[in-house]
């Protein structure tokens, strides 16, 4: 026994690493984890370093299949036609590089008339080869009757390019949108991707309740439901604002569009009270007041003089509209006013629109509220593009920013109340759905 113990001690002294490795393996086998185990092999740092060089034969790349043409693909593009478009400019924007297509579109009388003549904004879509060769051109636009759409198709077949005109029914749909005010109404409607025509309706309908130049506050919000007219899944035009809700400084304002049989459609409050007003709040859809009514330092004369109107800052060419129904009593050049239009309204009230770059009406012409009468300019005594707007009652100047306060008192008739309630309930549900999306995105 003593001899075996001495032999074990001698072994430990001669081979300590091997003995510890064996002990570690024993511990692992019994379920006990060893923290570290010394290696049985020599330390790699002590081994000699040798450089080995061997020749390598590269594997040749796979050869393309014999007789198989390279893969080809098609490209799709779409854009709106523009007022100053030519065949070449339109096809270039659509990614078409095809002299044959240019010649065909320029010479085909039906295609040229439908494609480039008339109002701009037609939706053009192309399918081309990867080399830019035109395979298909499709152009969609709403027909004049407002119920159908026209489709011009140009296809490449065995006989080359051929054109075809087709008609189909427009699909009416309702879209929802909304946004939270951060800086201005214009910025918010742009963020909500509202079309200009719908944004203008939104601004007009609440102008009597909310002063968008003074009363807006960050955190105010709105939601809207509006019409679109579509064909083949593409929006071709926008229609009526059907309902809207605006929360301004915690106060909720709601409007419902209702078209009562036998009368013009109008906006109503949820209880059926008409919101139609005698005058719009502004002759411009979106505007910034640059000079108010009252005494001011005149930018040209250098003296303090009474300013008998309101100046709205806007780029040259911005559409100007009549704020109310009436008849044009003057349209032409008038001294420092430059190009000016004066509209005579009922109740001995009149409005004047000065410094216009162009005039779109003639003297004696009847105009309705919202009708375009000209465009912003800088004619006459003007230091830059803007609209000078005046409001007169019995030939006495009044502050134009107050004229939108006159409201109507018409209500939904008794026979139409049931239908109004049904439509109003459906619109409110849609507005609630839009409000949920707006609040979720704000959070």
Number of C-alpha atoms within 10 A of each C-alpha: 6 7 7 9 10 11 12 12 11 12 13 14 11 11 10 12 16 16 15 16 16 13 14 18 14 13 13 11 10 8 8 11 11 12 6 8 13 12 11 12 8 8 8 8 7 7 8 6 8 6 4 5 6 5 5 6 6 6 6 6 6 6 6 9 8 6 6 7 8 7 5 8 8 13 17 14 14 16 16 16 21 14 12 10 14 16 16 18 13 20 23 14 13 23 21 25 17 17 11 13 22 18 12 18 21 16 11 12 11 14 21 15 12 17 25 19 13 10 12 15 16 22 19 22 18 22 21 21 17 14 14 17 19 27 20 19 23 19 22 25 26 23 15 9 7 11 13 18 21 20 22 20 19 23 19 15 10 7 7 12 17 16 17 12 14 10 14 14 15 22 17 16 13 15 15 19 22 26 27 26 21 14 13 15 22 19 14 19 24 14 14 19 13 21 14 15 14 20 21 17 16 24 21 22 22 19 17 21 14 16 13 19 12 7 11 19 16 12 16 20 25 27 27 29 23 21 17 19 22 21 20 10 8 13 18 19 19 20 15 15 24 22 26 27 23 21 17 20 13 11 8 12 16 20 28 26 23 22 13 16 8 6 7 8 13 17 21 23 16 17 14 19 16 21 22 18 20 18 22 25 23 22 24 24 21 18 19 13 14 13 15 16 18 13 12 15 12 12 11 9 8 9 10 11 12 12 19 21 24 20 21 22 20 21 16 17 15 21 19 23 22 27 26 24 18 21 20 23 17 18 23 17 17 14 10 13 20 20 24 27 28 23 26 21 21 11 8 10 16 24 23 22 29 31 28 31 21 19 21 15 18 15 14 14 13 15 21 13 16 19 18 18 24 24 25 27 24 21 23 18 13 18 10 14 20 28 34 25 24 22 23 20 13 9 10 10 17 16 17 19 19 12 19 19 15 12 14 12 9 13 14 18 11 8 9 13 15 12 13 23 15 10 16 23 14 12 21 20 11 20 23 14 14 21 22 13 16 19 13 8 10 11 5
